[in-house]
Amino acid sequence: HIDEVENEIDRLNEQASEEILKVEQKYNKLRQPFFQKRSELIAKIPNFWVTTFVNHPQVSALLGEEDEEALHYLTRVEVTEFEDIKSYYRIDFYFDKNPYFENKILCKEFHLYESGDPSSKSAEIKWKSGKDLTQTQNIASRKRQYEEPESFFTWFTDHSDAGVDELGEVIKDYIWPNPLQYYLVPDMDDEEGEGEKDDDGDEEEEGLEDIDEEGDEDEGEEDENDDEGEEGEEDEGEDD
């Protein structure tokens, strides 16, 4: 009897998944014009995407200095979920002409086959001579272990575990829905700088207060000396 109940629960769960998928497909289409409008507005903001990636803790952990320089040429990011959402998605990165590679678009595509096996693929990055960041940063990391992360761009060629692609999932599920929240993260260095300025201001005020107190003490001593002088003159007058 328990088996029969469990089978019925499983049947309802499958039916729910199908219904949810239909709703997701419907709203994916409705969201597209707004994503397009957002992309047009973002394109007018200098360094929007590199700032957004640097401000996201998981993505910034993958960025070396050269990666950041290359990402200054990134003008647009797009996430496309396929008609059958269960079969995964594609992420496109659009670049201006830059000194690192020839590609105008870099993309990585994820698929989930009927067998349940996930896979990923991407176009080859056409690096310019001596500019392959996946090589130069790997060399640097061997020379200075624990200081340089692997290049962000190795992600495009790493297809070893497509089922657990953390960077792809972070971009699709967290950054893409609302990149503005990461772009607007306050710069911690600026905040610390303001704090230091406030501290300096407090110290200056304290210093001014000390000076005022010392001045008051000096005036008190002068008043006492004046009083003693006046008393001395009175005593001399009485003696006369």
C-alpha positions in Angstrom: 0.0 0.0 0.0 2.8 2.4 0.8 4.3 1.8 -2.6 1.1 2.8 -4.3 0.9 6.0 -2.3 4.6 6.8 -3.1 3.9 6.2 -6.8 1.0 8.6 -6.8 3.2 11.2 -5.1 5.9 10.8 -7.7 3.3 11.1 -10.5 2.0 14.4 -9.0 5.6 15.7 -8.6 6.3 15.0 -12.3 3.0 16.7 -13.3 4.0 19.7 -11.1 7.4 19.9 -12.8 5.8 20.0 -16.2 3.4 22.7 -15.2 6.3 24.8 -13.7 8.3 24.4 -16.8 5.4 25.7 -19.0 5.1 28.8 -16.7 8.9 29.4 -16.8 8.8 29.2 -20.6 5.9 31.7 -20.8 7.6 34.2 -18.6 11.0 33.8 -20.2 9.5 35.1 -23.4 7.8 38.0 -21.6 11.1 39.0 -20.0 13.1 39.2 -23.2 12.1 42.7 -24.3 13.0 44.0 -20.9 16.4 42.2 -20.9 17.0 43.8 -24.3 16.1 47.3 -23.1 18.4 46.8 -20.0 21.3 45.7 -22.2 20.9 48.9 -24.3 21.0 51.1 -21.1 23.9 49.2 -19.6 25.9 49.7 -22.9 26.0 53.4 -22.1 27.7 52.9 -18.7 31.5 52.6 -18.9 33.1 49.5 -17.4 29.7 48.2 -16.1 30.4 44.5 -16.5 34.0 44.5 -15.2 32.8 46.4 -12.2 29.9 44.0 -11.6 32.2 41.0 -11.8 34.8 42.5 -9.6 32.2 43.3 -7.0 30.9 39.7 -6.9 32.9 37.8 -4.4 32.9 34.4 -6.2 33.7 35.9 -9.6 36.3 38.3 -8.3 38.2 35.3 -6.7 38.8 34.0 -10.3 40.1 37.3 -11.7 43.8 38.1 -12.0 45.0 41.6 -12.9 45.3 40.8 -16.6 41.8 39.3 -16.6 40.4 42.6 -15.2 42.2 44.5 -17.9 40.7 42.3 -20.6 37.2 42.5 -19.1 37.4 46.3 -19.5 36.6 45.6 -23.1 33.4 43.6 -22.2 30.4 45.5 -23.4 27.5 43.1 -23.1 26.6 39.8 -21.4 23.5 37.8 -22.3 22.1 34.6 -20.8 19.8 32.6 -23.1 17.7 29.7 -21.7 16.7 27.2 -24.3 13.0 26.6 -25.2 13.2 23.4 -23.2 14.6 24.9 -20.0 15.6 21.5 -18.7 18.1 21.3 -21.6 20.1 24.1 -20.1 21.4 27.5 -21.3 24.1 29.6 -23.1 26.1 32.6 -21.9 27.4 35.1 -24.4 30.1 37.7 -23.7 30.4 40.6 -26.3 33.8 42.4 -26.5 35.1 45.5 -28.2 38.2 45.3 -30.2 41.0 44.6 -27.7 44.7 43.7 -27.5 44.1 40.1 -26.2 42.0 38.1 -28.7 40.3 38.4 -32.1 36.8 37.1 -31.0 34.0 39.6 -30.8 31.9 37.1 -28.9 32.9 34.4 -26.4 30.3 32.0 -25.4 29.8 28.9 -23.3 26.8 26.6 -23.8 25.5 24.0 -21.4 23.3 21.0 -22.4 21.5 18.3 -20.4 20.8 15.3 -22.6 17.9 12.9 -22.3 20.3 10.4 -20.7 20.8 12.9 -17.9 24.4 13.5 -18.7 25.4 17.2 -18.7 27.9 18.6 -21.1 29.3 22.0 -22.2 31.0 23.5 -25.2 32.5 26.8 -26.2 34.1 28.5 -29.2 37.9 28.6 -29.3 39.5 31.8 -28.1 41.7 33.2 -30.8 44.5 34.7 -28.7 46.7 37.4 -30.2 50.5 36.6 -30.2 51.9 36.5 -26.6 48.5 37.4 -25.1 47.1 34.0 -24.1 46.1 34.8 -20.5 45.4 31.1 -19.7 49.1 30.5 -20.3 50.8 33.6 -18.8 48.8 33.5 -15.6 49.4 29.7 -15.2 53.1 30.4 -15.5 52.8 33.3 -13.0 50.9 31.1 -10.6 53.6 28.4 -10.7 56.2 31.0 -9.9 54.2 32.7 -7.2 52.0 30.0 -5.7 48.8 31.0 -3.8 49.1 34.6 -5.1 47.7 34.5 -8.6 44.3 32.7 -9.4 43.9 30.7 -12.6 42.7 32.9 -15.4 39.0 33.6 -15.6 39.3 32.7 -19.3 40.2 29.1 -18.5 36.5 28.7 -17.7 35.8 28.8 -21.4 37.9 25.7 -22.1 37.1 23.8 -18.9 34.4 21.2 -19.7 35.5 18.7 -17.0 32.4 18.9 -14.8 29.5 20.7 -16.7 27.0 19.4 -14.2 28.5 21.5 -11.5 29.7 24.7 -13.2 29.7 27.2 -10.3 30.7 30.2 -12.4 28.0 29.5 -15.0 25.4 29.1 -12.3 26.5 32.3 -10.5 26.2 34.3 -13.7 22.9 32.8 -14.7 21.1 32.7 -11.3 22.6 35.6 -9.4 24.2 38.2 -11.7 22.1 38.1 -14.8 18.7 38.6 -13.1 19.9 41.8 -11.5 23.5 42.9 -12.3 22.8 46.4 -11.0 22.9 45.3 -7.4 26.5 44.2 -7.8 27.6 47.2 -9.9 26.3 49.5 -7.1 28.2 47.7 -4.3 30.1 50.5 -2.5 33.9 50.5 -2.8 35.3 49.3 0.5 38.5 51.3 0.0 36.5 54.5 -0.3 34.6 53.7 2.8 37.8 53.0 4.7 39.3 56.2 3.4 36.3 58.2 4.6 36.6 56.5 8.0 40.3 57.4 8.2 39.3 61.0 7.3 36.8 61.0 10.1 39.4 59.7 12.5 41.8 62.4 11.5 39.1 65.0 12.0 38.4 63.7 15.5 42.1 63.8 16.3 42.4 67.3 15.0 39.4 68.4 17.1 40.9 66.7 20.2 44.2 68.5 19.4 42.3 71.8 19.3 40.6 71.1 22.6 44.0 70.3 24.2 45.3 73.6 22.9 42.3 75.5 24.3 42.7 73.8 27.7 46.4 74.6 27.8 45.5 78.2 26.9 43.0 78.4 29.7 45.6 77.0 32.1 48.1 79.6 31.0 45.5 82.4 31.5 44.8 81.0 34.9 48.4 81.1 35.8 48.7 84.7 34.5 45.7 85.8 36.6 47.3 84.2 39.7 50.6 86.0 39.0 48.7 89.3 38.5 46.9 88.8 41.8 50.1 88.1 43.7 51.7 91.2 42.1 48.8 93.4 43.2 48.9 92.0 46.8 52.7 92.7 46.9 52.1 96.4 45.8 49.4 96.8 48.5 51.8 95.4 51.2 54.5 97.9 50.2 52.0 100.8 50.4 51.0 99.8 54.0 54.7 99.6 55.0 55.2 103.2 53.8 
